[in-house]
Amino acid sequence: MERVIVDGYNVIHAWPQLKRLLGEATLEAARDKLIGRLSVFGMVAGADVTVVFDAHHSAARSNSEELVEGVRVLFTRKGHSADHAIERIAYGASQVGDVITVATSDRFQRDLVRGMGGAVISSLELERRVVDAEAEMDRRVKRYQ
């Protein structure tokens, strides 16, 4: 199975529509929109999608994980970065033979994941794939109407 691991805040700041939401609405609105779009992508691509957000500004003492619209959403605990969580998830997935793709524009993160044998796509490449998945979903819906 393909595992797609998304650096949440990296993507939010890279996608113009989501970045605009930061100014017009809230960080929560941008996260929710990202999760909704990743949900469509996961369904169409048949991928297991995980999005990781830093929670270094919160008082949480442990990682928080939940399943939202088919997307695994992970908030790191206080003092821990999304980068470290992504590395752990990618390493664990590689050990069981999953195909790993990490979506981030962080150069250091890309090098680490490639060193584990994983694929890396930029935040903007992920956006292109999500747009394609949304178009495919629209075609499927129209076909069944």
N, C-alpha and C positions, 0 to 999 in steps of 0.2 A: 504494500500500500504506500502511496505517496503521502508524505507528511510535509505540510507547508507551515513553516513557523514564521510569524510576522512580528517585526519590531514595531510595535504599535505607535509610539510617539514619533518615531522616525518617519513612518508612513504618513501620519496626520500632518506633520510639518512639510512633507514633500508634495502632497496632493492639494492642488489649489482649492478645490471645493471644500475639503476638510479644514484646511488652514483658515479659510474664510469663516467657517463656523466658529473658530476660536474667538474671532473678533465680534461676530454678530450674535452668537449664542453663548454656549459654554463648552468647556473641555468635555464634559459628559455627553453633550450632543454630538460632538465630533467623534468620540469613541463609539457611541451608539450607531452612528451612520457608518463608520468603518466596519463594525461587527455585522451590520445588516448586509453590507455589500460583500463582505467576505463569506457570509452564509450562502449567498447565491453562487459565488465562485466555487465554494466547496461542493455544493450540490451538482453543479454542471461538470466540474472537473473530476468528481469522484475522489476528492482529496480529503484527508483529515487535516483540518486547519486549526492552528493554535495561534492566538495573538497574545503577546506579552507586553505588559505596561509596567513601567517603574512605579513604585509606591514609596519612594524614598522620602517623600514629604508627609507621609501618613504615619500614624503611630502603630500600625499593624505589626504584630510580633511574629507573624507567620505568613507564608504565601497564601493567597486567596485564589481559589480556582473554581470556576463554574462553567456549565455548558449553556450557551446562549444561542438560540437559533442554529444549533448544530456546530457552533464554533466554540472551541475550548478557550476561555478567557482567563488569563493568569495575571494577577497583580503580585509583584514581588513584595517581600516584607521590607520593613524600614531598614535602610542602610544597604540594601542589595539592589544591584542594577538589573535591568532587563537583559543586558548583554550576557551576564553570568547565567541567568535562567535559560536563555536561548542556547547557550553553549551546552548546558547540562541536558536539555531536552534533545538537542541535535545529537549529542554523544550517545545518549540512551537509545535513540531511534536507530542510529547507525549500528549499534551492537546487536540489534535484533533483525537487521537486514532491511529496514524500511528505506525507501528512497526519500532523501531529505532535500528540501528546497527551503532556503531561508531568504526572506525578503527584507533587505535592509540596504541602506546606502552608506552604512558605517564601514569604512575601509578595513579597520582592524578586525571587526566582526567577520567580514567577508573572507579575509585571509585565514582566520581560525576555522571557519566552517569548511572551506575548501581543503584545508589540511586534514580534516576528518573524512574527506571523500564526498562531502555534500555539495549540492549546487547552490549558487547564490544568484538572486536576481535583485535588481535595484527596486526601490520603491516605485519609480515611474514605470518600470516593466511590469510590476505587479498591477499597477493601475490599468495598464493596457490589457492585461489578461482578465481583470475583473470586468472591464467594459465589454470585452468579447463575450465573457460568460453571461453578462446581463442581456446582451443582444441575443445570444443563443436561448436563454430562458424565455425572452419575449417571443421568439419564433416558435418555441415549443408550446407556449400558452395559446398563441394564435392558431396553431395547428389543431388544438383540441377544442376550440370554441365553436 
